[in-house]
Each structure stands twice: as structure tokens, then as C-alpha cells.
Amino acid sequence: MKKVLILGAGLSTISLIKYLLKNAEVYDWHVIVGDLSEKAAREKVGNHERGTAIVFDILNEAASKKTIAEADVVISMLPAFMHKLVIEKCIEFKKPMLTASYVTDDIKALNDRVLEAGIPVFMELGVDPGIDHMSAMKVINRIKDAGGEVTSFYSFTGGLVAPEYDNNPWNYKFTWNPRNVVMAGTGVSQYINNGRYKYIPYFHLFDRILNRRVLKYGDFEVYPNRDSLKYREIYDLKDIPSMFRGTMRRPGFSKAWNVFVTLGCTDDTYRIENSENMTYREFINTFMKYQPDVPVEIKLQDYCPNAADPIVFEKLKWLGIFSDRKIGLKNATPAQILQKLLEEKWTMDPDDKDMIVMQHEFKYKLNGAEKMIVSAMAVIGNNQEETAMAITVGTPLAIATKLVLTGEFAQKGIQIPIRREIYEPILAELESFGIRFEEQEYLIA
């Protein structure tokens, strides 16, 4: 009997654990879920005879090493900064490891040791990164196989509330980590458009949006991700004239969000003294000129032109930024204060369902003609546990784990799913879960 060790029992693990437990009898596995909270692990495992819940702490050297040494494969769903610690232990005990998270420079530097141990470390096996890689490479390789040249690749992903539950003025609710939403786009975003490099500083990011329609789900806007340029090498499109990756929101979101960026409410680099006794109205006022006789609402519209838009202003007012309620967070950063306010208003209702949308746009030349392929996917969650995010993060990771355990994946070293032998079987099985792309092709010229 092979032991499958899952580290972490967070929100994104339910589909992963369900898949592995469902297949445990067929393939003779035992699934062990470890978490700092044994209760959280037990809730995910339930009473399944092929599952065990344990307390696991990666920082407990002796106990964590013993647990990993006894496993046949390790799946890390721990916070991203802990993956390196897991990989180092997997190297020591020569255990295959898989995760949905990005390959960082620190992890990339471990590749020689991973190869020397003769094990695979599969990463970026979730939705974004993960399904985005696999679905993009499938089309890119098909174009190349036909003798075509890819000249432009645009790719967008969004995690949103499903349309029938979209009932607030922002057309947005938290379906994933709220902090990641508040901090999205900080830094400089970079991409290439018709051979020209574009660098967008954070304070202009939400001014530079694209508009798109996706399948039957209507209109979206897209703001650029931080670094689209690195994907030229990842997708073997080194000389491509246009490469852009972005995040999708509903129309109007970026214009309103830009008010918070302009004010400085998303800054996480300093703390505000006595913030626990400050009201939200006073918090907003701290970023503007001292004009005691001018109402905050008027000052904000003068300071941020976007706030003067009646639709934007109503969004801001609905959030409660002019409220006299106390914040209640001690010595918090502006970003923490904003996050607290948003969590009160953007939390999913008990019966709400989320949605993942993804769209790729490929332009290419073939036999003297210019063509375009639009490939799009949408997944609606089942409920508050089996969310679209959990399904699309956990399912490809679970499928890859099965393929490692059955010997169908024999790769060594640090891998991401950009090779045919990796993405083809995963994408094929994902279709049985309703995770599939619809394509349309157009003749441009």
C-alpha cells in the first residue's frame, strides 16, 4: 500500500483530497492529511477507511522528517514560503513532491540536488499557474506542429463570484485570499506589444485596462499581471512580438479600485499609530490635505478624479469608507485596514458560488494567412466548500499525483506542466470534471 502525504488542509484541498480518497481503493493507497490543526485535517478526511488525519508542523524537524520519510509521495499545500523546506526533506529521503505553487528562484536553485536524488518535483499544477500553462501549450504546440508561427499571445484569468450571486455594486466578492487581492499589482507590470516593451508602474496599473467578452458570461476588464515577459521563455516563444497576461474583473472595478491606489490605502510598508481608535472616515482623511471645514467626501473627489464619477462614488460609499465606525485594528498598515473593511462587505454569502474564468488569445501566421484562436474556460463552484477555485487548483494536482504513483510520469528534476507528456493526460482527464476549453478560430487577413 502506497502512502500519499498531503501537507496542509486549507480551503483549496477539498477536491484534491476527495479525488485521492475516491481512488485509494482502486490503486491501493492510503491518504494521510497533515495540518497544524488535526481538527481541520480530520474534517477533510472524514471517516474514510483509507484516510488518516495527523498533526504536522514542517518546523518540527524530527517529526516532519519521520512523516515524510514514511510517505511514497508528498503533496505540499502549505504556505508558499514553506515549500522549499518540504523539498529539502523530500530530497533527503528521495520522495517525489508535488504542489500548485510557483517555482521561485530559491526552489529553482535546488534543481541539481533534486536531479541527484532522482526524484521529480512537480510545481505549478493548479489553475493559474497550472491549467493556464497546459491549455496554452496545447494550442501553441498545435500551431507549431502545423507549421505556423505564433505572433501574439494574450492570456487572462479571474476568480469572481458566479453571475447569479453577483449582487453588490463592485460585482466582486472574495473567492480567495483577501490579502492577495488588496496587494495585487504592486510593483511594476511588464509586457511586450508589437515588439515594444511596456512597463507600467503600480500607480498607473488600473488605468491601463483591456475589455473582453468571455463565452456566455458577458463583459470583463483586464489589468496587466506583474511580469508577462518571463512567459516567452517558459512557452518557448522567445521572439514573439506580443505577450500579455492579465487578471479579469467586471467592468468598472479598476476605476473604483484606483481610488484606493491613488490615496495610498494599499500600502503595507508602514503602520498607523492608534489605528484601533480611528474611524474609517478618519482613515480616508489621513491621506488628504488638512482642510477641517471641507467634508471628506468633497476632498476625496477633488483629490481623486475617479471618485467624482457618480458610479465610482456610490461604490466607495457602499463600502463604508465614510463611516464613523472605529477600525479596531491596533497599529495596522493601510493595507490591513482596507482589507478589514473589504472583508466585511465582499464576503461570500452562505449560498453563493464562485467562478473561475480563463481566456487565451493566439494570433499566428500559417501559409501566408493571419489567424486568431480564442480559447476560453469557465468553471462554477458547487458550494462554499467545493468552490471553483478549489476544484481547479486541486483536481489537476490530484491527477498528476495519480500519474506519479502509477509510474506514468517518470520525469526527474523540477517540472512544470509545459511538456506534452505531462499536460496531455491531465487535460484529458480534466474534461471529465467539466474543466474544458471552448475554441473559436478567425481569419484576420
C-alpha positions in Angstrom: 0.0 0.0 0.0 1.4 3.4 -1.1 1.2 6.3 1.3 0.1 9.7 -0.1 1.0 12.5 2.3 -0.8 15.8 1.9 0.6 18.7 3.9 -2.0 21.3 4.7 -5.8 21.1 5.0 -6.7 24.6 3.8 -9.6 25.8 1.6 -8.0 24.6 -1.7 -7.5 21.0 -0.6 -11.0 19.6 -0.6 -11.1 18.5 -4.3 -7.6 17.2 -4.1 -8.3 15.0 -1.0 -11.7 13.8 -2.4 -10.1 12.6 -5.6 -7.3 10.8 -3.9 -9.6 9.1 -1.3 -12.0 8.1 -4.1 -9.2 6.4 -6.0 -7.5 5.0 -2.9 -9.2 1.6 -3.1 -8.6 1.2 -6.8 -4.9 1.9 -6.6 -4.2 0.7 -3.1 -3.3 4.0 -1.5 -3.6 5.4 2.0 -4.1 9.1 2.2 -2.6 11.0 5.1 -3.5 14.6 5.6 -1.3 16.6 8.0 -2.0 20.1 9.3 -1.2 22.2 12.4 -4.9 21.7 13.2 -5.7 18.0 13.5 -9.4 19.0 13.5 -9.0 20.7 10.1 -7.3 17.6 8.7 -9.9 15.3 10.2 -12.7 17.3 8.6 -11.2 16.8 5.2 -10.6 13.1 5.6 -13.9 12.3 7.3 -14.4 8.7 8.3 -12.8 7.3 5.1 -11.1 4.0 5.9 -8.3 4.9 3.5 -7.6 8.2 5.2 -5.8 9.4 8.3 -5.5 12.9 9.8 -2.4 13.9 11.7 -0.8 16.9 13.3 2.0 18.2 11.1 4.4 21.0 11.6 7.2 21.5 9.0 9.2 23.4 11.6 9.3 20.3 13.9 12.4 18.8 12.3 12.3 15.3 13.9 8.6 14.7 13.5 8.3 16.2 10.0 11.3 14.2 8.7 9.8 11.0 10.1 6.5 11.6 8.5 8.0 12.5 5.1 10.4 9.5 5.2 7.4 7.1 5.6 5.5 8.5 2.6 5.7 7.4 -1.0 4.7 10.8 -2.4 4.3 14.2 -0.8 1.9 17.0 -1.8 2.6 20.4 -0.3 -0.4 22.7 0.2 1.4 24.7 2.9 2.1 28.4 2.5 4.3 29.1 -0.5 7.4 30.1 1.6 7.4 26.6 3.2 7.7 24.6 0.0 11.5 24.9 0.0 11.6 23.3 3.4 9.4 20.4 2.2 11.5 19.9 -1.0 14.7 19.8 1.0 13.3 17.0 3.2 12.0 15.2 0.1 15.5 15.4 -1.4 16.9 13.8 1.8 14.5 10.9 1.7 14.2 10.7 -2.1 10.4 11.3 -2.2 8.5 12.7 -5.2 6.8 16.1 -4.3 4.0 18.0 -6.0 2.4 21.4 -5.4 0.2 24.0 -7.1 2.6 26.9 -6.3 5.0 28.9 -8.4 8.7 27.8 -8.9 10.7 30.6 -7.1 14.3 31.4 -7.7 15.2 29.7 -4.4 13.5 26.5 -5.5 14.9 26.6 -9.0 18.4 26.6 -7.3 17.6 23.2 -5.8 17.2 21.5 -9.2 20.6 19.9 -9.3 20.0 18.4 -5.8 16.6 17.2 -6.9 18.1 15.5 -10.0 20.8 13.9 -7.9 18.2 12.5 -5.6 16.5 11.0 -8.7 13.1 12.4 -7.9 10.5 14.7 -9.5 9.3 17.9 -8.0 6.2 18.9 -9.9 5.1 22.5 -9.4 2.6 25.0 -10.9 -0.1 22.3 -11.1 -3.1 24.3 -10.0 -5.3 26.7 -12.1 -3.0 29.8 -12.5 -0.3 28.6 -12.5 -1.2 25.2 -13.9 -4.2 24.9 -16.2 -3.2 28.1 -17.9 0.2 26.6 -18.8 -1.3 23.3 -20.0 -4.1 24.8 -22.1 -1.8 27.4 -23.6 0.9 24.9 -24.6 -1.7 22.6 -26.1 -2.7 25.3 -28.6 0.8 26.7 -29.1 2.2 23.2 -30.0 -0.7 22.5 -32.3 0.0 25.7 -34.2 3.8 24.9 -34.4 3.1 21.3 -35.5 1.1 22.7 -38.4 4.0 24.9 -39.4 2.5 28.1 -38.0 4.3 31.0 -36.2 2.7 32.4 -33.1 2.9 36.2 -33.2 0.8 37.2 -30.2 -0.4 35.5 -27.0 -2.7 37.2 -24.6 -4.0 35.3 -21.5 -6.4 36.3 -18.8 -7.7 34.6 -15.6 -10.2 35.8 -13.0 -11.6 34.4 -9.8 -15.0 36.0 -9.3 -18.5 35.4 -7.8 -20.8 33.5 -10.2 -23.2 35.8 -12.1 -26.4 34.7 -10.3 -24.8 35.7 -7.0 -23.3 38.9 -8.2 -25.3 41.3 -6.1 -23.1 44.2 -4.9 -22.1 47.4 -6.7 -18.5 46.2 -7.2 -19.5 43.0 -8.9 -16.9 41.3 -6.8 -16.6 39.1 -3.7 -13.6 37.4 -2.1 -13.2 33.9 -3.5 -9.6 33.5 -2.5 -7.0 35.1 -0.2 -8.2 38.7 0.6 -4.7 39.9 1.2 -3.6 38.8 -2.3 -6.5 40.9 -3.8 -5.5 44.0 -1.7 -1.9 43.7 -2.7 -2.5 42.8 -6.4 -0.3 44.5 -8.9 2.1 46.2 -6.5 5.4 46.8 -8.3 5.9 47.3 -12.0 3.9 45.3 -14.6 5.7 44.5 -17.8 4.7 43.0 -21.2 5.5 43.4 -24.9 3.2 44.7 -27.6 4.1 44.6 -31.3 7.8 44.5 -30.4 7.6 47.4 -27.9 8.3 46.8 -24.3 5.8 48.2 -21.9 6.4 48.9 -18.2 3.5 50.1 -16.1 4.1 51.5 -12.6 1.6 50.5 -9.9 0.0 53.9 -9.7 -1.0 53.7 -13.4 -1.8 50.0 -13.5 -5.6 50.3 -13.1 -5.7 53.0 -15.8 -4.4 50.5 -18.4 -7.2 48.0 -18.8 -8.4 45.9 -21.7 -12.1 45.0 -22.3 -13.2 41.4 -23.3 -16.2 39.2 -23.5 -15.9 35.6 -22.3 -18.2 32.8 -23.6 -21.8 33.4 -22.3 -20.6 35.3 -19.2 -20.6 38.8 -20.6 -18.1 41.6 -20.3 -14.9 41.8 -18.3 -12.0 44.2 -17.9 -8.4 43.1 -17.6 -5.4 44.7 -15.8 -1.9 43.5 -16.5 -0.1 41.0 -14.3 3.3 41.8 -12.9 5.6 40.0 -15.4 4.4 38.7 -18.7 7.8 38.7 -20.3 9.1 35.6 -18.5 6.5 33.5 -20.2 8.2 34.0 -23.6 10.9 31.5 -22.4 8.5 29.3 -20.5 6.3 28.8 -23.5 9.3 28.7 -26.0 8.1 31.9 -27.7 11.3 33.8 -27.3 10.9 36.1 -30.3 7.1 36.7 -30.1 6.2 40.4 -30.7 3.3 40.4 -28.3 2.9 38.7 -24.9 0.5 39.8 -22.2 -1.0 38.1 -19.2 -3.7 39.8 -17.0 -6.3 39.5 -14.3 -10.0 39.8 -15.0 -12.6 41.7 -13.1 -16.1 43.0 -14.1 -16.3 46.4 -15.8 -15.9 49.4 -13.5 -13.9 47.6 -10.8 -10.5 49.1 -11.8 -11.7 52.7 -12.0 -13.0 52.5 -8.4 -10.1 50.4 -7.1 -7.7 53.0 -8.4 -9.1 55.5 -5.9 -7.5 53.3 -3.1 -4.2 53.1 -5.0 -4.1 56.8 -5.6 -4.8 57.5 -1.9 -2.2 55.0 -0.7 -4.7 52.7 1.1 -3.0 49.6 -0.3 0.4 50.5 1.2 1.7 47.7 3.5 5.1 49.2 4.4 4.2 51.3 7.5 1.8 51.3 10.4 -0.7 53.9 11.5 -0.4 54.8 15.2 -3.6 54.5 17.2 -5.4 53.0 14.3 -7.7 50.9 16.6 -9.4 54.1 17.7 -9.5 55.7 14.3 -12.8 55.7 12.3 -12.9 54.7 8.6 -13.7 58.2 7.8 -10.7 59.5 9.6 -8.6 56.8 7.9 -9.5 58.1 4.5 -9.0 61.7 5.6 -5.4 60.9 6.7 -4.2 60.7 3.1 -5.5 64.2 2.1 -4.8 67.8 2.9 -5.7 69.3 6.2 -8.9 71.2 5.5 -11.1 70.9 8.6 -14.0 72.8 7.1 -14.2 70.6 3.9 -16.2 67.3 4.1 -14.1 64.2 3.4 -16.5 63.3 0.6 -15.7 66.6 -1.2 -12.0 66.4 -0.6 -11.8 62.9 -1.9 -13.5 63.9 -5.2 -11.1 66.8 -5.6 -8.0 64.6 -4.7 -9.0 61.6 -6.8 -10.8 62.5 -10.1 -12.1 58.9 -10.4 -14.1 59.4 -7.1 -16.0 62.2 -8.8 -17.6 59.7 -11.1 -21.1 59.1 -9.5 -20.9 55.3 -10.1 -17.5 55.1 -8.5 -18.6 57.3 -5.6 -21.6 55.0 -4.9 -19.2 52.0 -4.9 -17.0 53.8 -2.3 -19.9 54.9 -0.2 -21.4 51.4 -0.2 -18.2 50.0 1.2 -18.5 52.3 4.2 -15.3 54.4 3.8 -17.1 57.5 5.2 -18.4 55.6 8.2 -17.7 56.8 11.8 -17.3 53.2 13.0 -14.0 52.5 14.7 -11.5 50.3 12.8 -10.5 48.3 15.8 -7.1 47.1 14.4 -4.1 48.1 16.5 -1.2 49.9 14.8 -2.3 48.4 11.4 -0.9 49.2 8.0 -3.2 51.0 5.5 -3.5 47.7 3.5 -4.6 45.8 6.6 -7.2 48.4 7.4 -8.6 48.4 3.9 -8.6 44.6 3.9 -10.6 44.5 7.1 -13.2 46.8 5.7 -13.5 44.8 2.4 -13.8 41.5 4.3 -16.9 42.9 5.9 -18.5 43.8 2.6 -17.0 41.4 0.0 -17.5 38.1 1.9 -19.4 35.4 0.0 -22.9 34.7 1.4 -23.6 31.1 2.6 -25.4 30.1 -0.6 -23.1 31.9 -3.0 -21.0 30.1 -5.7 -17.7 31.3 -7.2 -16.5 31.2 -10.8 -13.1 30.8 -12.5 -12.8 32.3 -16.0 -9.8 32.0 -18.2 -9.3 33.1 -21.8 -6.3 32.7 -24.2 -6.0 34.6 -27.4 -3.4 33.4 -30.0 -2.6 35.2 -33.2 -0.5 33.3 -35.7 0.7 33.1 -39.3 0.2 30.0 -41.4 0.6 29.6 -45.2 0.5 33.3 -45.8 -2.7 33.9 -43.8 -3.1 35.5 -40.4 -5.4 33.8 -38.0 -6.6 34.0 -34.4 -7.7 31.4 -31.9 -9.7 32.3 -28.8 -9.8 29.5 -26.2 -11.9 30.1 -23.1 -13.0 28.2 -20.0 -15.4 28.9 -17.1 -16.0 26.8 -14.1 -18.7 27.4 -11.5 -18.2 26.1 -7.9 -20.6 23.6 -6.4 -20.9 25.2 -3.0 -18.9 27.1 -0.4 -16.6 24.1 0.2 -16.2 22.7 -3.3 -15.5 26.1 -4.9 -14.4 26.6 -8.5 -11.1 27.7 -7.1 -10.7 24.5 -5.0 -11.8 22.4 -7.9 -9.4 23.9 -10.5 -6.5 24.1 -8.0 -6.9 20.6 -6.5 -8.1 18.5 -9.4 -5.1 18.8 -11.8 -2.7 18.4 -8.8 -4.6 15.2 -7.8 -4.5 13.8 -11.4 -0.7 14.5 -11.6 -0.2 12.7 -8.2 -2.0 9.6 -9.6 0.2 9.6 -12.7 3.3 9.8 -10.5 2.1 6.9 -8.3 1.2 4.7 -11.2 4.6 5.3 -12.9 3.1 7.1 -15.9 5.1 10.2 -15.0 8.8 9.3 -14.9 10.4 12.7 -15.1 13.1 13.9 -12.8 14.0 17.3 -11.5 11.8 20.4 -11.1 9.0 20.3 -13.6 6.1 22.5 -14.6 3.3 21.2 -16.9 4.5 22.6 -20.2 5.6 19.3 -21.9 3.1 17.2 -23.9 3.7 14.1 -21.9 2.6 16.0 -18.7 -0.2 18.2 -19.9 -2.0 15.9 -22.4 -3.2 13.3 -19.9 -4.0 15.9 -17.2 -6.1 18.0 -19.7 -7.8 14.8 -21.0 -9.0 13.8 -17.5 -9.9 17.4 -16.5 -12.6 17.3 -19.2 -14.4 14.5 -17.3 -14.8 17.1 -14.5 -16.2 19.7 -16.8 -13.0 21.6 -17.0 -12.7 22.2 -20.7 -11.9 24.9 -23.2 -14.1 26.1 -26.0 -12.3 27.4 -29.1 -13.2 29.7 -31.9 -10.9 30.4 -34.8 -10.9 33.5 -37.0 -9.2 34.6 -40.2 -7.6 38.0 -39.6 -6.1 38.6 -43.1 
